Structures are given as C-alpha cells and as structure tokens.
Amino acid sequence: MRCASGSVNSNDECVKCPKGYYNNKEGQIALKSCIGCSEGYKCSDEGTVEPIKCPKGTFEWNSI
C-alpha cells in the first residue's frame, strides 16, 4: 500500500505522522520516516506534510 505524504505504511495501513513530526514524501514504510520538526518551525497537526515557519517573534512551545 502506497501512502500519501504526511503518513507512512504501518502493517498495510496508512498512519499519519504524529504532532511534532512531518513527512514530505509519498510511499514511506516506517514511522521512523517521520521527521522531527526543526526549531523555528511548527508541525501542529497529525499528518503534517511540510513544517510551517513560526512568525517572527513567536515560537511553538513543546511541539514534539
């Protein structure tokens, strides 16, 4: 099963990357394919495809 960006294949089921992580590639096959959101960016939702840059002067507390 080929899963969309933002999710990975886990036991033949598409599972969204958890909050604080993202995945911008299709067809990934393990949760370790989800990448931790970098400082200065936020990944607030499950299934994030691309991190969102925090507005100047702000930050997201405890995003992971």
C-alpha distances in whole Angstrom, upper triangle without the diagonal:
4,6,10,13,15,12,10,7,9,9,6,7,8,11,14,16,20,23,24,21,19,16,17,14,11,8,10,9,12,15,17,16,17,21,24,26,29,32,33,30,28,25,26,23,20,17,19,18,22,25,28,31,34,37,40,42,39,36,34,35,33,29,28
4,7,10,12,10,8,7,11,12,9,9,8,11,13,15,18,21,23,19,17,14,14,11,7,5,8,8,12,14,16,14,15,18,22,23,26,30,31,27,26,22,24,21,18,15,17,15,19,22,25,28,31,34,37,39,36,34,31,33,31,27,26
4,7,8,6,6,6,10,12,9,8,6,8,9,11,15,18,19,16,14,11,11,9,6,5,7,8,11,12,14,12,13,16,19,20,23,27,28,24,22,19,20,17,14,11,13,12,16,19,22,25,28,31,34,36,33,30,28,29,28,24,23
4,6,6,7,9,13,15,13,11,8,10,9,11,14,16,18,15,12,9,9,7,5,6,8,11,13,13,15,13,12,15,18,18,22,25,25,22,20,17,18,15,13,9,11,9,13,16,19,22,25,28,31,33,30,28,26,28,26,22,22
4,5,8,11,14,17,15,14,10,10,9,9,13,14,15,12,9,6,5,5,5,7,8,11,13,12,14,11,10,12,15,15,18,21,22,18,17,14,16,13,12,8,8,6,9,12,15,19,21,24,27,29,27,25,23,25,23,20,19
4,7,11,13,16,16,13,10,9,6,6,9,11,12,9,6,5,6,7,8,10,9,12,12,11,12,10,8,10,12,13,16,19,19,16,14,11,12,10,8,4,5,4,8,11,13,17,19,22,25,27,24,22,20,21,20,16,16
4,7,9,13,12,10,6,5,4,5,9,12,13,10,8,7,9,9,8,8,7,9,9,8,11,9,8,11,14,15,18,21,22,19,17,13,14,12,9,6,8,8,12,14,17,20,23,26,29,30,27,25,22,23,21,18,17
4,6,10,9,8,5,5,6,7,11,14,15,12,10,8,10,9,8,7,5,5,6,6,9,7,8,11,14,16,20,23,24,21,19,16,18,15,12,9,12,11,15,17,20,23,25,29,32,33,30,27,25,26,23,20,18
4,6,6,5,5,6,9,10,13,17,18,15,14,12,14,12,10,7,6,5,6,8,11,10,11,15,18,20,23,27,28,25,23,20,21,18,15,12,15,15,18,20,24,27,29,32,35,37,34,31,28,29,26,23,21
4,5,5,6,6,10,11,13,17,19,16,16,14,17,15,13,11,9,6,6,7,11,11,12,16,18,21,24,27,29,26,24,21,22,19,15,14,17,17,21,22,25,29,30,34,37,38,35,32,29,29,26,23,21
4,5,8,9,13,15,17,20,22,20,19,18,20,18,16,13,12,9,9,11,14,14,16,20,22,25,28,31,33,30,28,24,25,22,19,17,20,21,24,26,29,32,34,38,40,42,38,35,32,32,29,27,24
4,7,9,13,15,18,21,23,21,20,18,19,17,14,11,11,9,11,13,16,15,17,20,23,25,29,32,34,30,28,25,25,22,19,17,20,20,24,26,29,32,34,38,41,42,39,36,33,34,31,28,26
4,6,10,13,15,18,21,18,17,16,18,16,14,12,12,10,11,12,15,15,15,19,21,23,27,30,31,28,26,22,22,19,15,14,17,18,21,24,26,30,32,35,38,39,36,33,30,31,28,25,23
4,7,10,12,16,18,15,14,13,14,13,11,10,10,9,10,10,14,13,13,16,19,20,24,27,28,25,22,19,19,16,12,10,14,14,18,20,23,26,28,31,35,36,33,30,27,28,26,23,21
4,7,9,12,15,13,12,11,14,14,12,11,10,10,9,8,12,11,11,14,16,18,21,24,26,22,20,16,16,13,9,8,12,13,16,18,21,24,26,29,32,33,30,27,24,25,22,19,17
4,6,9,12,10,9,9,12,12,12,12,11,12,11,9,12,11,9,12,13,15,18,21,22,19,16,12,12,9,6,4,8,10,13,14,17,20,22,25,28,30,26,24,20,21,19,16,15
4,7,8,6,6,7,10,12,12,13,11,12,10,7,9,9,6,9,10,11,15,18,19,16,13,10,11,9,6,5,7,9,11,12,15,18,20,23,26,27,24,21,18,19,16,13,12
4,6,6,8,10,13,15,16,17,14,15,13,9,11,11,8,10,10,11,14,17,18,15,12,9,9,7,5,7,8,11,13,13,15,18,19,22,25,26,22,19,16,16,13,10,9
4,5,8,11,14,17,18,19,17,18,16,12,14,14,10,11,9,9,13,14,15,12,9,6,5,5,5,8,8,11,12,11,13,15,15,19,22,22,19,15,12,12,10,7,7
4,7,11,14,16,18,20,17,19,16,13,13,13,9,8,6,6,9,11,12,10,7,5,6,8,8,10,8,11,11,9,11,13,13,17,19,20,16,13,10,11,8,5,4
4,7,10,13,15,16,14,15,13,10,10,9,6,5,4,5,9,12,13,11,9,6,8,9,8,8,7,9,9,8,11,14,15,19,21,22,19,16,13,14,12,9,7
4,7,9,12,14,12,14,13,10,11,9,5,5,7,7,10,13,14,11,10,7,10,9,8,7,5,5,6,7,10,13,15,19,21,23,20,17,15,17,15,12,11
4,6,8,10,8,11,11,10,10,7,5,6,9,10,13,16,17,14,13,10,13,12,10,8,7,5,7,9,13,15,18,21,24,26,23,21,19,21,19,15,14
4,7,10,9,13,14,13,13,10,9,9,12,12,14,17,18,15,14,12,15,14,13,10,8,5,6,9,12,15,18,21,24,26,24,22,20,23,22,18,17
4,7,7,11,12,12,13,9,9,11,14,15,17,21,21,18,18,15,18,17,15,12,11,8,10,13,16,19,22,25,28,30,28,26,24,26,25,21,20
4,6,9,12,13,14,10,11,13,17,18,20,24,25,21,20,18,20,18,16,12,12,10,13,16,19,22,25,28,31,33,31,28,26,28,27,23,22
4,6,10,12,13,10,12,15,18,20,22,26,27,24,23,20,22,20,17,14,15,13,16,19,22,25,28,31,34,36,33,31,29,30,28,25,23
4,6,8,9,6,9,12,15,17,20,24,25,22,21,18,20,18,16,13,14,12,15,17,21,24,27,30,32,34,32,29,27,28,26,22,20
4,7,9,7,10,13,16,19,22,26,27,24,23,20,22,20,17,14,16,15,18,20,24,27,29,32,35,37,34,31,28,29,27,24,21
4,5,6,8,11,14,17,20,23,26,23,22,19,20,19,15,14,15,15,18,19,23,25,28,31,34,35,32,29,26,27,24,21,18
4,5,6,9,11,14,17,21,23,20,19,15,17,16,12,11,13,14,16,17,20,23,25,28,31,32,29,26,23,23,20,17,15
4,5,7,10,13,16,19,22,19,18,16,18,17,15,14,14,15,16,17,20,22,24,28,30,31,28,25,23,23,20,17,14
4,6,10,12,15,19,21,18,17,15,17,16,14,12,13,12,14,15,18,21,23,27,29,30,28,25,22,23,21,18,15
4,7,9,12,16,18,15,14,11,14,13,11,9,9,10,11,12,15,18,20,23,26,27,24,21,19,20,17,14,12
4,6,9,12,15,12,12,10,13,13,12,11,10,10,10,10,13,15,17,21,23,24,22,19,17,18,16,13,11
4,6,9,12,10,10,9,11,13,12,12,11,12,11,9,13,14,15,19,21,21,19,16,14,14,12,9,7
4,7,9,6,6,6,9,11,12,12,10,11,9,6,9,10,11,15,17,18,15,12,11,12,11,8,7
4,6,6,8,9,12,15,16,16,13,13,11,8,10,9,11,14,15,16,14,11,11,12,12,9,10
4,6,8,11,13,16,18,18,16,16,14,10,11,9,9,12,13,13,11,9,9,10,10,9,10
4,7,10,13,16,18,19,15,16,13,9,9,6,6,9,9,10,8,7,8,10,12,10,13
4,7,10,12,15,15,12,13,10,6,5,4,5,9,11,12,10,8,8,11,11,9,11
4,6,9,11,12,9,11,9,6,5,6,6,10,13,14,11,8,6,9,10,7,9
4,6,8,9,6,9,8,5,7,9,10,13,16,17,14,12,9,11,11,7,8
4,7,9,8,11,11,9,9,11,11,14,17,18,14,12,9,10,10,7,9
4,6,6,10,11,10,11,14,14,17,20,21,18,16,12,14,13,10,11
4,6,9,11,11,13,17,17,20,24,25,21,19,15,16,15,11,11
4,6,9,11,13,16,18,21,24,26,23,20,17,19,17,14,14
4,6,7,9,13,15,18,21,23,20,17,15,17,16,12,13
4,7,10,13,16,19,22,24,21,19,17,20,19,15,15
4,6,9,13,15,18,21,18,17,15,18,18,14,15
4,6,9,12,15,17,15,13,12,15,15,11,12
4,6,9,12,14,12,11,11,14,15,12,14
4,6,9,11,10,9,10,14,15,13,15
4,6,8,6,6,7,11,13,12,15
4,6,6,8,10,13,16,15,18
4,6,8,12,15,18,17,20
4,7,11,13,16,16,20
4,7,10,13,13,16
4,6,9,9,13
4,6,6,10
4,6,9
4,6
4
